[in-house]
């Protein structure tokens, strides 16, 4: 993603709630996205979006605890961290019509994350530090996706939450969630 892109707009606020049961199940701290969130941008002359559905589980910025004094899991970079989580999990983004998904690389996801942080007002120094950290992690570990076992358990927890909400008569916006209707 060498072409400058720039986030054109994003909708909503990053509203999350700590997901206690899911955190215990998955063995790490997770927060549930409580309202859908989307980021819209242009890349190579085509409009795209990153969509985060209500019910999605995120760990915020995956920052080792010793580094929390510099950058914690939440802050002005929080909405971008949520978008980065879903991009790294699926390595896909939507075209703006939401009729076609486009494959992206981990580097593309990191570059889009950097642009979303900029749109969220993350200062240049903090943004450079976070971006360097995610790129270093990706390059040194070679990891481009979460493990299949972890992802399956997480996706089941997300789907079960939506079903529980609907069983309680609560409205959960139905959107196409990276290949599955949620």
PAZAPA-4460 file (N, C-alpha, C; in steps of 0.05 Angstrom, whole numbers, plus 32768, in hexadecimal, padded with zeros to 4 digits):
% residues 182
    n_x    n_y    n_z   ca_x   ca_y   ca_z    c_x    c_y    c_z   seq   type   mol
   8011   7FE9   8000   8000   8000   8000   8012   8019   8000     1      X     A
   801F   801D   7FEA   8032   8033   7FE9   8024   804E   7FE4     2      X     A
   800D   804D   7FD8   7FFF   8066   7FD2   7FF3   8072   7FEB     3      X     A
   7FF5   808D   7FEF   7FE9   8099   8006   7FCB   8095   8004     4      X     A
   7FBE   8091   801B   7FA2   808B   8019   7F91   809F   8027     5      X     A
   7F93   80A2   8041   7F83   80B5   8050   7F67   80AB   8054     6      X     A
   7F60   80AB   806D   7F45   80A2   8075   7F32   80BA   806F     7      X     A
   7F1E   80B5   8060   7F0C   80CA   8058   7EF7   80D0   806E     8      X     A
   7EED   80BC   807B   7EDB   80C0   8091   7ED7   80A6   80A0     9      X     A
   7ECD   80A8   80B8   7EC5   8090   80C7   7EAB   8096   80D5    10      X     A
   7E9B   8082   80DA   7E82   8086   80E7   7E82   807B   8104    11      X     A
   7E75   8088   8115   7E71   807D   8130   7E89   8081   8142    12      X     A
   7E85   8078   815A   7E9A   8079   816F   7EA1   805C   8175    13      X     A
   7EB9   8058   817F   7EC2   803D   8187   7EB7   8038   81A3    14      X     A
   7EA0   802C   81A5   7E93   8026   81BE   7E98   8009   81C4    15      X     A
   7EA5   8003   81DB   7EAC   7FE8   81E2   7EA4   7FE2   81FF    16      X     A
   7EA0   7FC9   8205   7E9B   7FC0   8221   7EAC   7FA8   8226    17      X     A
   7EB7   7FA6   823E   7EC7   7F8F   8245   7EB7   7F76   8243    18      X     A
   7EC1   7F62   8235   7EB3   7F48   8231   7EBF   7F34   8244    19      X     A
   7EB4   7F33   825D   7EC0   7F22   8272   7EC0   7F05   826B    20      X     A
   7EA8   7EFA   8264   7EA6   7EDD   825E   7EB8   7ED5   8247    21      X     A
   7EB8   7EE5   8232   7EC9   7EDF   821A   7EE6   7EE2   8221    22      X     A
   7EED   7EF5   8232   7F09   7EF7   823A   7F13   7EDF   8249    23      X     A
   7F02   7ED4   825A   7F09   7EBC   8268   7F0B   7EA4   8255    24      X     A
   7EF8   7EA2   8242   7EF8   7E8D   822F   7F11   7E8D   821D    25      X     A
   7F18   7EA5   8214   7F2E   7EA8   8201   7F49   7EAC   820F    26      X     A
   7F49   7EB0   8229   7F63   7EB2   8238   7F71   7ECC   8234    27      X     A
   7F63   7EE1   822C   7F6F   7EFC   8229   7F59   7F10   822C    28      X     A
   7F60   7F29   8231   7F4C   7F3E   8234   7F41   7F47   8219    29      X     A
   7F26   7F46   8217   7F18   7F4E   81FF   7F02   7F61   8206    30      X     A
   7EFD   7F73   81F3   7EE7   7F86   81F6   7ED4   7F82   81DE    31      X     A
   7EBA   7F85   81E3   7EA7   7F81   81CD   7EA0   7F9C   81C2    32      X     A
   7E9F   7F9E   81A7   7E97   7FB6   8199   7E78   7FB8   819C    33      X     A
   7E6E   7FCE   81A7   7E52   7FD1   81AD   7E42   7FE0   8198    34      X     A
   7E4F   7FEB   8185   7E42   7FF9   816F   7E53   7FF6   8156    35      X     A
   7E47   7FF2   813F   7E57   7FEF   8126   7E68   8007   8121    36      X     A
   7E7F   8003   8115   7E92   8018   810F   7E9E   8012   80F4    37      X     A
   7EA0   8027   80E3   7EAB   8024   80C8   7EBF   803B   80C2    38      X     A
   7ED3   8034   80B3   7EE7   8048   80A9   7EE7   8046   808B    39      X     A
   7EE6   805D   807E   7EE4   805F   8061   7EFD   806D   8056    40      X     A
   7F09   8062   8040   7F21   806D   8035   7F24   8066   8018    41      X     A
   7F36   8073   800A   7F3C   806E   7FEE   7F58   8063   7FEC    42      X     A
   7F5B   804E   7FDC   7F75   8041   7FD8   7F76   8039   7FBB    43      X     A
   7F8B   8042   7FAD   7F8F   803C   7F90   7F76   8044   7F80    44      X     A
   7F6A   805B   7F88   7F54   8066   7F79   7F39   8059   7F7E    45      X     A
   7F38   8046   7F91   7F1F   8038   7F97   7F17   803D   7FB4    46      X     A
   7EFE   8041   7FB9   7EF4   8045   7FD5   7EF0   802B   7FE3    47      X     A
   7EF9   8029   7FFC   7EF6   8011   800D   7EEC   8018   8028    48      X     A
   7EE5   8004   8037   7EDE   8008   8053   7EE8   7FF1   8064    49      X     A
   7EED   7FF7   807D   7EF2   7FE3   8092   7EDA   7FE5   80A4    50      X     A
   7ECB   7FCF   80A7   7EB3   7FCF   80B7   7EB6   7FBD   80CF    51      X     A
   7EAF   7FC8   80E7   7EB1   7FB8   80FF   7E94   7FB5   810A    52      X     A
   7E8A   7F9C   810A   7E6E   7F98   8112   7E6B   7F99   8130    53      X     A
   7E52   7F9F   8139   7E4B   7F9D   8155   7E4F   7F80   815D    54      X     A
   7E5B   7F7C   8174   7E60   7F61   817E   7E7C   7F57   8179    55      X     A
   7E8C   7F65   8168   7EA7   7F5D   8163   7EB8   7F5F   817C    56      X     A
   7EC9   7F4B   8180   7EDB   7F4A   8198   7EF6   7F54   8190    57      X     A
   7F01   7F67   819F   7F1B   7F73   819A   7F2B   7F74   81B4    58      X     A
   7F45   7F73   81B1   7F56   7F77   81C9   7F62   7F93   81C9    59      X     A
   7F58   7FA4   81B8   7F64   7FBF   81B6   7F7F   7FBC   81A9    60      X     A
   7F91   7FCE   81B1   7FAD   7FCC   81A7   7FBB   7FB6   81B8    61      X     A
   7FC6   7FA3   81AA   7FD4   7F8C   81B8   7FF0   7F95   81C0    62      X     A
   7FF1   7FA3   81D7   800A   7FAE   81E1   8013   7F9E   81F9    63      X     A
   802B   7F93   81F9   8034   7F85   8211   8034   7F98   822A    64      X     A
   802C   7F8E   8241   8028   7F9E   8259   8040   7FB0   8260    65      X     A
   8059   7FA7   825D   806F   7FB8   8264   8070   7FD3   8254    66      X     A
   8062   7FD3   823D   8062   7FEB   822C   804A   7FFC   8230    67      X     A
   8037   7FF4   8241   801F   8004   8246   8025   8021   824E    68      X     A
   803A   8027   825D   803F   8043   8263   8043   8054   8249    69      X     A
   804D   8048   8234   8051   8056   821B   8037   8056   820A    70      X     A
   802B   803F   8207   8013   803B   81F7   8003   8025   8203    71      X     A
   7FEB   802B   820C   7FD9   8017   8218   7FC7   800B   8202    72      X     A
   7FB7   7FF8   820A   7FA5   7FEB   81F6   7F8F   7FFE   81EC    73      X     A
   7F89   8013   81FB   7F74   8026   81F3   7F7F   8043   81F4    74      X     A
   7F72   8054   81E6   7F79   8070   81E4   7F6F   807B   81CA    75      X     A
   7F7B   8091   81C1   7F71   809C   81A7   7F75   8089   8190    76      X     A
   7F87   8076   8194   7F8C   8061   817F   7F78   804A   8180    77      X     A
   7F66   804A   8194   7F53   8034   8198   7F42   802C   8180    78      X     A
   7F35   8040   8174   7F25   8038   815C   7F36   802C   8146    79      X     A
   7F4E   8036   8142   7F5F   802B   812D   7F68   800F   8135    80      X     A
   7F6D   800A   814F   7F75   7FEF   8158   7F5F   7FDB   8153    81      X     A
   7F46   7FE3   8157   7F2F   7FD1   8151   7F2F   7FCA   8133    82      X     A
   7F32   7FDE   8122   7F32   7FDA   8105   7F4A   7FC8   80FD    83      X     A
   7F61   7FCC   810A   7F79   7FBC   8104   7F74   7F9F   810C    84      X     A
   7F67   7F9A   8123   7F60   7F7F   812B   7F50   7F70   8116    85      X     A
   7F3B   7F7D   810C   7F2A   7F6F   80F9   7F38   7F6B   80DE    86      X     A
   7F48   7F7F   80D6   7F57   7F7C   80BD   7F6B   7F65   80BF    87      X     A
   7F79   7F63   80D6   7F8D   7F4E   80D9   7F80   7F33   80DC    88      X     A
   7F68   7F32   80E6   7F59   7F19   80EA   7F50   7F0E   80CF    89      X     A
   7F46   7F1F   80BD   7F3B   7F17   80A4   7F4C   7F1D   808C    90      X     A
   7F5F   7F30   808E   7F6F   7F3A   8077   7F5D   7F40   805F    91      X     A
   7F48   7F4E   8065   7F35   7F57   8050   7F2A   7F72   8057    92      X     A
   7F23   7F81   8042   7F14   7F9A   8046   7EFD   7F9A   8031    93      X     A
   7EE9   7FAA   8036   7ED2   7FAC   8023   7ED7   7FC1   800E    94      X     A
   7ECD   7FBD   7FF6   7ECB   7FD3   7FE4   7EB4   7FE4   7FEF    95      X     A
   7EB2   7FFD   7FE7   7EA0   8010   7FF3   7E82   8007   7FF0    96      X     A
   7E7C   7FF8   7FDB   7E61   7FEF   7FD6   7E5A   7FD7   7FE8    97      X     A
   7E6E   7FCC   7FF5   7E6B   7FB4   8006   7E61   7F9C   7FF7    98      X     A
   7E68   7F9B   7FDD   7E60   7F84   7FCD   7E78   7F72   7FC7    99      X     A
   7E90   7F7B   7FCD   7EA8   7F6C   7FC7   7EBD   7F70   7FDD   100      X     A
   7EC8   7F5A   7FE6   7EDE   7F5C   7FF9   7EF8   7F5A   7FEA   101      X     A
   7F0C   7F69   7FF4   7F26   7F6A   7FE7   7F3B   7F5F   7FFB   102      X     A
   7F4B   7F4D   7FF2   7F61   7F42   8002   7F76   7F58   8006   103      X     A
   7F80   7F59   801F   7F96   7F6B   8026   7FAC   7F5B   8034   104      X     A
   7FC4   7F65   8034   7FDA   7F59   8042   7FDB   7F64   805F   105      X     A
   7FEB   7F57   8070   7FEF   7F61   808B   7FFB   7F7E   8089   106      X     A
   800D   7F82   8077   8019   7F9D   8074   8004   7FB1   806C   107      X     A
   7FF1   7FAA   805A   7FDB   7FBC   8053   7FCB   7FC2   806C   108      X     A
   7FC4   7FAE   807C   7FB5   7FB2   8094   7FC3   7FC6   80A7   109      X     A
   7FDD   7FC2   80A9   7FED   7FD4   80BB   7FED   7FF1   80B0   110      X     A
   7FEF   7FF4   8095   7FEF   800E   8089   7FD4   801C   808C   111      X     A
   7FBF   800D   8088   7FA4   8018   808C   7FA0   8020   80AA   112      X     A
   7FA9   800F   80BC   7FA9   8015   80D9   7FB7   8030   80DE   113      X     A
   7FCE   8034   80D2   7FDD   804D   80D6   7FCC   8065   80CD   114      X     A
   7FBF   8062   80B6   7FAE   8078   80AC   7F96   807D   80BE   115      X     A
   7F8A   8068   80C8   7F73   806B   80DA   7F7C   8079   80F4   116      X     A
   7F94   8071   80FE   7F9E   807F   8116   7FA0   809D   8110   117      X     A
   7FAA   80A4   80F9   7FAD   80C0   80F1   7F92   80CE   80F1   118      X     A
   7F7E   80C1   80E5   7F62   80CC   80E4   7F56   80CF   8100   119      X     A
   7F5F   80BE   8113   7F55   80BF   812E   7F64   80D4   813F   120      X     A
   7F77   80E1   8133   7F85   80F6   8141   7F9C   80ED   8153   121      X     A
   7FA6   80D5   814E   7FBD   80CB   815E   7FD5   80DC   8155   122      X     A
   7FE4   80E7   8168   7FFA   80F8   8161   8010   80E8   8152   123      X     A
   801F   80F6   8142   8033   80EA   8130   8047   80D8   813F   124      X     A
   8051   80E0   8156   8065   80D1   8165   8059   80B6   816F   125      X     A
   8041   80B8   817A   8034   809F   8185   802D   808D   816D   126      X     A
   8023   8099   8158   801B   8089   8140   8034   807B   8135   127      X     A
   804A   8088   8133   8063   807C   8128   806C   8065   813A   128      X     A
   806A   8069   8154   8072   8054   8167   8060   803B   8164   129      X     A
   8046   803F   8163   8033   8029   8161   8037   801B   8146   130      X     A
   8039   802A   8130   803D   801E   8116   8057   800E   8115   131      X     A
   806C   8019   811F   8086   800A   8120   8083   7FF0   8130   132      X     A
   8074   7FF1   8145   8070   7FD9   8156   8060   7FC3   8147   133      X     A
   804A   7FCB   8139   803B   7FB7   812B   804A   7FAB   8113   134      X     A
   805A   7FBC   8105   806A   7FB2   80EF   8080   7FA0   80F9   135      X     A
   808D   7FA7   810F   80A2   7F97   811A   8097   7F7C   8122   136      X     A
   807F   7F7C   812F   8073   7F63   8137   806D   7F51   811F   137      X     A
   8061   7F5D   810A   805A   7F4E   80F3   8072   7F42   80E5   138      X     A
   8087   7F52   80E3   809F   7F49   80D5   80AF   7F34   80E5   139      X     A
   80B2   7F39   80FF   80C2   7F26   810F   80B4   7F0C   8115   140      X     A
   809A   7F0C   8117   808C   7EF3   811E   8082   7EE4   8105   141      X     A
   807F   7EF3   80EF   8075   7EE7   80D7   8057   7EE1   80D9   142      X     A
   804A   7EE9   80EE   802E   7EE4   80F2   801D   7EF8   80E2   143      X     A
   800A   7EED   80D3   7FF9   7EFF   80C4   7FDC   7EFC   80CC   144      X     A
   7FD5   7EE8   80DC   7FB9   7EE3   80E5   7FBA   7ED7   8100   145      X     A
   7FA3   7ED9   810F   7FA1   7ECA   8128   7F9F   7EAC   8122   146      X     A
   7FA5   7E9B   8136   7FA4   7E7F   8131   7F87   7E76   812B   147      X     A
   7F84   7E61   811C   7F69   7E57   8114   7F59   7E4F   812D   148      X     A
   7F65   7E42   8140   7F56   7E3A   8158   7F4C   7E52   8167   149      X     A
   7F5D   7E66   816B   7F56   7E7E   817A   7F40   7E8D   816B   150      X     A
   7F43   7E8F   8151   7F30   7E9E   8141   7F14   7E90   8142   151      X     A
   7F14   7E76   8140   7EFA   7E67   8141   7EEC   7E6C   815C   152      X     A
   7EFA   7E6A   8172   7EEE   7E6F   818C   7EE4   7E8C   818E   153      X     A
   7EF3   7E9E   8184   7EEB   7EBA   8185   7ED2   7EBF   8174   154      X     A
   7ED2   7EB4   815C   7EBB   7EB8   814A   7EA2   7EAB   8156   155      X     A
   7EA5   7E94   8162   7E8E   7E87   8170   7E83   7E99   8186   156      X     A
   7E95   7EA4   8196   7E8D   7EB6   81AC   7E7E   7ECE   81A1   157      X     A
   7E88   7EDA   818B   7E7B   7EF1   817E   7E5F   7EE9   8175   158      X     A
   7E5C   7ED3   8167   7E43   7ECA   815C   7E2F   7EC3   8172   159      X     A
   7E39   7EB7   8188   7E27   7EB0   819E   7E1D   7EC9   81AC   160      X     A
   7E2D   7EDE   81AE   7E24   7EF7   81BA   7E0E   7F03   81AA   161      X     A
   7E11   7F03   818F   7DFC   7F0E   817E   7DE2   7EFF   8182   162      X     A
   7DE4   7EE4   8182   7DCC   7ED3   8187   7DBF   7ED9   81A2   163      X     A
   7DCF   7EDC   81B7   7DC5   7EE3   81D2   7DB7   7EFE   81D2   164      X     A
   7DC2   7F11   81C4   7DB5   7F2C   81C2   7D9A   7F2A   81B5   165      X     A
   7D99   7F1B   819F   7D80   7F18   8190   7D6C   7F09   81A0   166      X     A
   7D75   7EF5   81AF   7D62   7EE5   81C0   7D56   7EF7   81D6   167      X     A
   7D64   7F0B   81DE   7D5A   7F1E   81F2   7D49   7F34   81E6   168      X     A
   7D45   7F33   81CB   7D35   7F46   81BE   7D44   7F60   81B7   169      X     A
   7D5E   7F60   81B9   7D6E   7F77   81B3   7D75   7F77   8195   170      X     A
   7D75   7F8F   818A   7D7B   7F91   816D   7D9A   7F92   8169   171      X     A
   7DA4   7F80   8159   7DC0   7F80   8152   7DC1   7F86   8134   172      X     A
   7DCE   7F9C   812C   7DCF   7FA2   810F   7DDA   7F8B   8100   173      X     A
   7DCC   7F83   80EB   7DD6   7F6D   80DA   7DE7   7F79   80C4   174      X     A
   7E00   7F72   80C2   7E11   7F7A   80AD   7E20   7F62   80A3   175      X     A
   7E2B   7F64   808C   7E3B   7F4E   8082   7E57   7F51   808F   176      X     A
   7E5F   7F3D   809D   7E77   7F3E   80AD   7E8C   7F2C   80A1   177      X     A
   7E9B   7F37   808E   7EB2   7F28   8082   7EAC   7F0C   807B   178      X     A
   7E96   7F08   806D   7E90   7EEE   8062   7E79   7EE0   8070   179      X     A
   7E70   7EE9   8087   7E5A   7EDD   8095   7E47   7EF2   809E   180      X     A
   7E2D   7EED   809A   7E19   7F01   80A3   7E17   7EFF   80C1   181      X     A
   7E1A   7F15   80CF   7E18   7F16   80EC   7DFF   7F25   80F3   182      X     A
***
